[in-house]
Amino acid sequence: MAKQGQTVEKDQSQIINGVDVTQLMENIRAIRQQPRLADFKFRARNRWFEGGLNRATIDGFYGTGQEIAHARAFSLDADEPPVLLGEDRGANPVEYLLTALSACMTTALAYHAAAQGLEIEEISSEYEGDIDMHGFLDLNPNVRKGFKEIRVRFKVRGEPDEAKISELLRKSPVFDVVTNPTPVKITVEKK
């Protein structure tokens, strides 16, 4: 498995869907030999400014047995639209959730199709989710605070048929997080 700073000769690699399948298979072999290489920890930090405005910063993660810094830090501003008392200075948090779902399902499709030798020419998708504000505003304890439903529509041009595409989309880690309960441990430290 290539660690940070290592390069792989691309001229001998098989590239499908923009994915270096040769390196992917080498990574899989390495993980089979050293299962701990598969343990990753992704992190984000967040700082609140005012109202709905806050900023998440992502600058590194743990993977392949080491700490890895991104080439640059990523900052994502979140806010609410005026109708939800914000100033629209960034996407709102549930829009970021849809964004994470869209990016992960698209990546999962491209990578898993490539691993199976299936070429894809084009992927586009749309996401829509319903939230009843009665839950978030504590107006009705029987109404869920989060999405009641998320609808996803993919359009794909390429080799895999609809059944295969549907199968590969479900390999997305974010799809798994959204569709299965994930423990979230909260620690609070008062300053």
N, C-alpha and C positions, 0 to 999 in steps of 0.2 A: 504494500500500500504506500503510495507516494506521500511523504510527509512534507510539511511546509518547506519551501525553498528548494525542493527537488524538482527536476524537470523530467519529462518523459519524451522520448523521441516521437514526434507526431508523424513522421514520414512512413513509419511502419505500422501505425495504428489504423484500425478500422473505425471510421466515424459514421454514425447513423443518427439522424435527427439532431446533429450538432453535438452528440455525445460520443466521447472517446470510449467505445465499447471495449477495446483492448485493455485500457486502463481500468475500466469498470470490472472486467472479469479478473484482472490481477488483484484489485481491491477485494473482491469476493473471496478469492483464494487466500489472501492474506488474513482476512477475518476468520475464515474456517480454520486456519492454522493457529491464530492468536485471537480468540473470541473477544478479548478485552479491547481490541482496536475498534470495535463497534460501539463502545460506550462514548456518547457525546453529551455535552451539557451546553445548551444555548442560553444566553443571558441578555437581559435588557435592563437598563436603569431608567427611572422616570422621575421627573421633577415637575411639580405643579407651579404655575405662575399666578393665575387668577381665574375665577369663574370656571369655565370648562377647558381653559387652555393649559395644556401640559405637554412636555416633550420627552419622548423616549429616545435613549441613546444606546446604540449597539456598536461595540467596538472589538469584541473578541468572543471566543468560545473555546471549549475543551473538546478535543477529538483526536483520534489515532494516538492516544497516550500522551498528549502534550497540550499546552496552552497555545492557541493560535490567534494572532491578531489579524483583524481584517485589514486590507490595504489602506482603508480609511474608515473613520467612524461614520456611522449612519445616524442621522437625526430625523425623527418623525414627529411632527407637531400634530396634536389632536385638539379639537375644539368641538363646539356644537354650532349648528346653524342658528340664526336669530330666533326662529320659531321655538327653539329649545333653549333660549336665553344665552346663547353664545354669540361670537362675532365672526364665525365662519373662517377662522384662521388655519384650519386644517380639517381633514376628514374626521368624522366622529369615531369613537372606539368600535362601534358595531360595523361601521364601514371598513375599518381596518381588519376586522375579523373576516368579512367577506373577501377583502383583498388577500389576506393570508390563505384563505381557502382556495381562492382562484389561482394564486401562484403555485401553491403546493399541488393541487390536482393537475394543473397543466404540466408541471415538472415531472410528477409521477408518471403521467401518461407518456411523455416524451422519453424518459429514461427507461421505463419498463418495456415500452415498445422497442426501443433500440436494443435492449438486452435480448429481446426475442427475435431480433433481425427484421422487425417490421418498420418500414419507412413511413414517415408522416410528412406531408407537404405543408399542411396548414392546420392550426388550432385556434379557435376563438371560442369565447364562452361569456355567459351573462349570469349574474347572481342577483337574487332578490330575496329579502327576508322580511317577515312580519313581526312587529313588536306591538304589544298592547301596553300603553303607558300606565294603565291602571296598576300594573305590577311594580314598575320602577318607582312610581310616586306613592306606593303603599296605600293606594285607594281600595284595593281588593286583594286580600291575602291569598285568594285562590287563583290569581292570575300570575303566571310565570313572569319573571323580570326580564328574561332573555327572549331570543327568537322563538316564536311558536313553530315556525317552519322556515326552511331555506329552500328555495327552488334554484336549480342549476341547469343551464342549457348549454350543451357543447355542440359545436359544429367542427367536424374533423374531415380533412381530405387526406387520404393515404390508404395504405394497405389494410390496416385492421378493420374488421367488421364491427357493427354496433355492439354486439355481445362482448367482443374482446375489449373494445374501448371502455365499456361500462366496467368490466372486470379490472382493467388497469387503473382506472380513475379511483377505485376503492382502495388502492394501495397507498394513497396519500396519507402521510402522518397527520396532517391537519384535519383531513376528513375523519380519521380515526378519533382524534381529540374531540371534534364537534359531535360525532355520532355515538360516542361511548363516554360514560362517566370517567373523568380524570380527577384524581385527588389533587386538591390545591391546598397546601399548608400555608397558613398566614401567620406571621410573627409580627407583632407590633411593639415598637420601642418608642416610648414617649421621650421627647427631648426636653 
